[in-house]
């Protein structure tokens, strides 16, 4: 059995965020690993992943080309780095093995496992091809596919409507963003605001019964 340590509620399902929960997310490190000069990285992070319009890319309203054009408008002298980073960004992600292992342990214990992620549609298509665990989920709700971002209440309504087997009172939603967890709590889910790349198992009690 899986229990949330905080209140010892037995769990029947886990709903995972993707970035910093099941895969790493560190734009500055990604850029460094791609060979971009270190002195250029802070500004590139600011005008690419850190820009307000990125939420609209997550929501499927803007494309990667749109983000590139906006960033190049802000820093035309960084055109080469912007284009190169956005072309290779998705290749830099890797699985957080400790949490993916927990996902499979939950499945073996009979829990249902789902994904609820703010993620562009093109990136998720890449991730689905390259991360096998995404093919073993019981369901997934991706912002870029349904045009709704967390923490909009509508995305949680969509999750519960499309997966009616989910019992919110016994389902743990795990996200590294506090506002998203607040949205999940308003929808009736148990929530865990996980530190970036934290260990989910530290917050659970797992028994063999």
Number of C-alpha atoms within 10 A of each C-alpha: 14 23 18 21 14 10 8 11 17 18 22 23 24 25 28 22 25 23 21 21 24 28 18 18 20 14 21 19 14 20 25 14 11 16 11 19 11 11 9 14 17 13 13 23 17 14 21 22 17 14 14 11 17 21 21 18 23 26 23 23 15 16 18 19 13 14 22 20 16 16 22 20 13 13 14 12 10 15 15 11 19 23 18 14 21 17 13 12 15 16 15 16 18 15 19 19 13 15 20 17 14 15 25 16 14 20 18 10 16 14 19 20 22 23 21 22 23 27 24 24 20 17 15 21 11 12 18 13 11 15 16 11 16 19 12 13 16 15 16 19 22 25 24 25 16 13 17 23 23 22 18 13 15 14 24 24 13 14 19 16 11 13 15 10 11 20 15 20 16 18 23 26 24 25 26 20 17 15 14 24 22 17 19 27 18 14 17 16 24 22 22 22 17 20 14 15 17 17 16 19 16 9 14 18 15 16 9 6 6
